[in-house]
Amino acid sequence: SRRWVGISLPRMNGIETLREIRKDPALHSLSVVILTTSHEERDRTEAFGLNVAGYLLKPLTFDSFIELMATLNRYWTMIEFP
Protein backbone atom coordinates (compact mmCIF):
# COMPACT_ATOMS: atom_id res chain seq x y z
CA SER A 1 0.00 0.00 0.00
CA ARG A 2 1.32 3.45 -0.91
CA ARG A 3 0.57 6.88 0.46
CA TRP A 4 0.83 10.10 -1.50
CA VAL A 5 2.18 13.31 0.00
CA GLY A 6 2.42 16.75 -1.59
CA ILE A 7 5.28 19.15 -0.82
CA SER A 8 3.19 22.35 -0.56
CA LEU A 9 0.49 21.73 2.02
CA PRO A 10 -1.18 24.51 4.06
CA ARG A 11 -0.38 23.62 7.71
CA MET A 12 2.53 21.21 7.52
CA ASN A 13 4.34 20.72 4.24
CA GLY A 14 4.93 17.28 2.78
CA ILE A 15 8.55 17.03 3.92
CA GLU A 16 7.53 17.88 7.51
CA THR A 17 4.71 15.34 7.28
CA LEU A 18 7.13 12.72 5.99
CA ARG A 19 9.56 13.44 8.85
CA GLU A 20 6.73 12.80 11.32
CA ILE A 21 5.79 9.57 9.54
CA ARG A 22 9.38 8.34 9.67
CA LYS A 23 9.57 9.00 13.45
CA ASP A 24 6.79 6.49 14.12
CA PRO A 25 8.22 2.94 14.25
CA ALA A 26 4.90 1.52 13.03
CA LEU A 27 4.99 3.77 9.94
CA HIS A 28 8.73 4.01 9.37
CA SER A 29 8.72 1.59 6.43
CA LEU A 30 5.48 2.92 4.89
CA SER A 31 5.93 3.39 1.15
CA VAL A 32 5.39 7.10 0.37
CA VAL A 33 5.37 8.82 -3.02
CA ILE A 34 5.76 12.59 -3.33
CA LEU A 35 3.54 14.21 -5.98
CA THR A 36 4.51 17.87 -6.35
CA THR A 37 4.94 20.90 -8.56
CA SER A 38 8.29 21.67 -6.91
CA HIS A 39 11.30 21.59 -9.21
CA GLU A 40 13.62 22.43 -6.30
CA GLU A 41 16.57 20.04 -6.09
CA ARG A 42 16.62 20.64 -2.34
CA ASP A 43 13.07 19.24 -2.00
CA ARG A 44 13.92 16.17 -4.08
CA THR A 45 17.14 15.52 -2.14
CA GLU A 46 15.39 15.91 1.20
CA ALA A 47 12.55 13.60 0.14
CA PHE A 48 14.90 10.83 -1.00
CA GLY A 49 16.87 11.33 2.22
CA LEU A 50 13.63 10.40 4.00
CA ASN A 51 13.37 7.20 1.94
CA VAL A 52 10.47 8.00 -0.39
CA ALA A 53 9.41 5.36 -2.90
CA GLY A 54 9.10 8.00 -5.60
CA TYR A 55 9.19 11.72 -6.36
CA LEU A 56 6.91 12.76 -9.20
CA LEU A 57 6.29 16.14 -10.77
CA LYS A 58 2.61 16.90 -11.26
CA PRO A 59 1.70 16.95 -14.95
CA LEU A 60 0.27 20.14 -16.43
CA THR A 61 -2.94 18.57 -17.71
CA PHE A 62 -5.47 16.17 -16.24
CA ASP A 63 -4.99 13.76 -19.16
CA SER A 64 -1.25 13.67 -18.48
CA PHE A 65 -1.98 13.01 -14.80
CA ILE A 66 -4.25 10.07 -15.68
CA GLU A 67 -1.58 8.70 -18.01
CA LEU A 68 1.07 9.03 -15.28
CA MET A 69 -1.12 7.18 -12.75
CA ALA A 70 -1.85 4.39 -15.25
CA THR A 71 1.87 4.00 -16.00
CA LEU A 72 2.69 3.87 -12.28
CA ASN A 73 -0.02 1.29 -11.70
CA ARG A 74 1.38 -0.93 -14.46
CA TYR A 75 4.91 -0.54 -13.07
CA TRP A 76 3.94 -1.36 -9.48
CA THR A 77 1.83 -4.29 -10.61
CA MET A 78 4.81 -5.64 -12.55
CA ILE A 79 7.28 -5.36 -9.67
CA GLU A 80 4.85 -6.73 -7.07
CA PHE A 81 3.48 -9.59 -9.15
CA PRO A 82 6.08 -10.62 -11.75
KETORZA-124307 format. One record per residue (C-alpha): x, y, z; residue number from 1. Coordinates in pm, whole numbers. Layout:
KETORZA-124307
      px      py      pz   nr
       X       Y       Z  NUM
...
This chain:
KETORZA-124307
      px      py      pz   nr
       0       0       0    1
     132     345     -91    2
      57     688      46    3
      83    1010    -150    4
     218    1331       0    5
     242    1675    -159    6
     528    1915     -82    7
     319    2235     -56    8
      49    2173     202    9
    -118    2451     406   10
     -38    2362     771   11
     253    2121     752   12
     434    2072     424   13
     493    1728     278   14
     855    1703     392   15
     753    1788     751   16
     471    1534     728   17
     713    1272     599   18
     956    1344     885   19
     673    1280    1132   20
     579     957     954   21
     938     834     967   22
     957     900    1345   23
     679     649    1412   24
     822     294    1425   25
     490     152    1303   26
     499     377     994   27
     873     401     937   28
     872     159     643   29
     548     292     489   30
     593     339     115   31
     539     710      37   32
     537     882    -302   33
     576    1259    -333   34
     354    1421    -598   35
     451    1787    -635   36
     494    2090    -856   37
     829    2167    -691   38
    1130    2159    -921   39
    1362    2243    -630   40
    1657    2004    -609   41
    1662    2064    -234   42
    1307    1924    -200   43
    1392    1617    -408   44
    1714    1552    -214   45
    1539    1591     120   46
    1255    1360      14   47
    1490    1083    -100   48
    1687    1133     222   49
    1363    1040     400   50
    1337     720     194   51
    1047     800     -39   52
     941     536    -290   53
     910     800    -560   54
     919    1172    -636   55
     691    1276    -920   56
     629    1614   -1077   57
     261    1690   -1126   58
     170    1695   -1495   59
      27    2014   -1643   60
    -294    1857   -1771   61
    -547    1617   -1624   62
    -499    1376   -1916   63
    -125    1367   -1848   64
    -198    1301   -1480   65
    -425    1007   -1568   66
    -158     870   -1801   67
     107     903   -1528   68
    -112     718   -1275   69
    -185     439   -1525   70
     187     400   -1600   71
     269     387   -1228   72
      -2     129   -1170   73
     138     -93   -1446   74
     491     -54   -1307   75
     394    -136    -948   76
     183    -429   -1061   77
     481    -564   -1255   78
     728    -536    -967   79
     485    -673    -707   80
     348    -959    -915   81
     608   -1062   -1175   82
